[in-house]
Amino acid sequence: MQIDDIDRRLLRLYQSDPTLSAAELAEAARLPRATAWRRIERMEAAGVITGLEAVIDWRRLGFAVEVALRITLDKTERNAFDTFLAAAREVPEVTEIQTFLGRVDVRLNVLARDMGHYQEIYRARILTLPHIADIEQLMLISDVKTDEALPL
């Protein structure tokens, strides 16, 4: 799909405040309402805009510990990736799973209430995941930048 300057303007506005009504978005973009909304719908249909989501501050819900686990899998095992990923998806405290090319195969993001809770999760749920050859834990100290907006 070709994106022009008008689409980029709409995307900048929409990603900065996805709660804007069609009329507010059109006004901010200096476009007729129908044109703005038609373009947004076209970008949704093309998969450029994939949806809206609520951003929840997990710290305010009592989760004080976030750990990124960098995992190397035993790739000599047949279907190691698929088996590992299926099992990791079942761990409720795992909030993100990413796969990589390179020394590290998978990164899991884990949330816990406190260090005791994290230790329980790590011992009972993470270390029992199949095909782990190596694991490195990186504890989050602070979020420096979390903006996911694209520079359009």
C-alpha positions as CSV (number, residue, x, y, z in Angstrom):
1,M,0.0,0.0,0.0
2,Q,1.3,3.4,-0.9
3,I,1.3,6.0,1.9
4,D,1.3,9.6,1.0
5,D,1.9,12.8,3.0
6,I,-1.8,13.1,3.9
7,D,-1.8,9.5,5.2
8,R,1.3,10.2,7.2
9,R,-0.3,13.3,8.7
10,L,-3.3,11.2,9.7
11,L,-1.1,8.5,11.2
12,R,0.9,11.0,13.2
13,L,-2.3,12.5,14.7
14,Y,-3.9,9.1,15.2
15,Q,-0.9,7.5,17.0
16,S,-0.6,10.5,19.2
17,D,-4.2,10.3,20.3
18,P,-6.2,7.3,19.0
19,T,-9.3,8.5,20.9
20,L,-9.9,11.4,18.5
21,S,-13.3,11.2,16.9
22,A,-13.5,11.3,13.1
23,A,-14.5,14.9,13.2
24,E,-11.6,15.9,15.5
25,L,-9.1,13.9,13.4
26,A,-10.3,15.5,10.2
27,E,-10.2,19.0,11.8
28,A,-6.6,18.5,13.1
29,A,-5.5,17.2,9.7
30,R,-7.3,20.0,7.9
31,L,-9.3,17.5,5.8
32,P,-13.0,16.9,5.2
33,R,-14.3,14.4,7.7
34,A,-15.3,11.8,5.1
35,T,-11.9,12.0,3.4
36,A,-10.0,11.5,6.7
37,W,-12.2,8.6,7.9
38,R,-12.1,6.9,4.4
39,R,-8.3,7.0,4.5
40,I,-8.2,5.7,8.1
41,E,-10.5,2.8,7.1
42,R,-8.3,2.1,4.0
43,M,-5.2,1.9,6.2
44,E,-7.1,-0.4,8.6
45,A,-8.2,-2.7,5.7
46,A,-4.6,-2.8,4.4
47,G,-3.3,-3.8,7.8
48,V,-1.3,-0.5,8.3
49,I,-3.4,0.2,11.4
50,T,-4.0,-3.0,13.3
51,G,-6.1,-1.8,16.2
52,L,-6.2,0.1,19.4
53,E,-5.1,-1.1,22.8
54,A,-5.3,0.0,26.4
55,V,-1.9,0.7,28.0
56,I,-2.1,-0.5,31.6
57,D,0.5,0.5,34.2
58,W,1.2,-2.9,35.7
59,R,3.1,-1.2,38.6
60,R,-0.1,0.3,39.8
61,L,-1.6,-3.2,39.9
62,G,1.0,-4.4,42.3
63,F,3.6,-5.8,39.9
64,A,7.0,-4.3,41.0
65,V,9.4,-6.7,39.2
66,E,10.0,-7.0,35.4
67,V,12.6,-9.3,34.1
68,A,13.7,-10.0,30.5
69,L,15.0,-13.6,30.0
70,R,17.3,-14.2,27.1
71,I,17.1,-17.9,26.3
72,T,19.2,-20.1,24.1
73,L,17.5,-23.3,23.1
74,D,19.0,-26.8,22.6
75,K,18.5,-26.8,18.8
76,T,19.7,-30.4,18.5
77,E,16.2,-31.4,19.7
78,R,13.6,-31.8,16.9
79,N,10.9,-29.1,17.2
80,A,12.6,-27.4,20.1
81,F,11.3,-23.9,19.1
82,D,7.7,-25.0,18.6
83,T,7.6,-27.0,21.8
84,F,9.3,-24.3,23.8
85,L,7.1,-21.5,22.5
86,A,3.9,-23.4,23.1
87,A,4.9,-24.1,26.7
88,A,6.0,-20.4,27.2
89,R,2.7,-19.1,26.0
90,E,1.0,-21.0,28.9
91,V,2.9,-19.1,31.6
92,P,0.5,-16.3,32.6
93,E,3.3,-14.0,33.9
94,V,5.1,-14.0,30.6
95,T,3.8,-10.9,28.9
96,E,5.9,-10.9,25.8
97,I,7.7,-13.5,23.7
98,Q,10.1,-12.6,20.9
99,T,12.3,-14.9,18.7
100,F,15.7,-13.9,17.3
101,L,18.5,-15.0,15.0
102,G,21.8,-15.2,16.7
103,R,23.2,-16.5,20.0
104,V,19.9,-15.8,21.8
105,D,16.9,-17.6,20.4
106,V,14.0,-16.2,22.5
107,R,13.4,-13.3,24.8
108,L,10.6,-13.6,27.4
109,N,9.3,-10.7,29.4
110,V,8.1,-11.7,32.9
111,L,6.1,-9.6,35.4
112,A,6.0,-10.5,39.2
113,R,4.6,-8.8,42.3
114,D,8.0,-8.9,44.1
115,M,11.3,-10.9,44.2
116,G,9.7,-13.8,46.1
117,H,7.0,-14.1,43.5
118,Y,9.5,-13.9,40.7
119,Q,11.6,-16.6,42.3
120,E,8.5,-18.8,42.4
121,I,7.7,-18.1,38.7
122,Y,11.4,-18.7,37.7
123,R,11.8,-22.0,39.5
124,A,8.3,-23.5,39.0
125,R,7.4,-22.2,35.5
126,I,10.5,-20.9,33.6
127,L,13.1,-23.5,34.5
128,T,10.6,-26.3,33.6
129,L,10.2,-25.0,30.1
130,P,11.5,-27.6,27.6
131,H,14.8,-27.4,25.6
132,I,16.5,-24.6,27.5
133,A,20.3,-24.7,26.9
134,D,21.2,-21.3,28.5
135,I,19.3,-18.5,30.2
136,E,20.3,-15.0,31.1
137,Q,18.1,-12.8,33.4
138,L,18.0,-9.0,32.9
139,M,16.1,-7.1,35.6
140,L,14.4,-3.9,34.6
141,I,15.7,-0.9,36.6
142,S,13.9,1.9,34.8
143,D,12.1,2.7,31.6
144,V,14.0,5.3,29.8
145,K,11.9,5.4,26.6
146,T,8.8,3.5,25.9
147,D,7.3,5.5,23.0
148,E,6.1,3.2,20.2
149,A,5.2,6.0,17.9
150,L,6.8,5.9,14.5
151,P,8.6,9.0,13.1
152,L,6.2,9.6,10.2
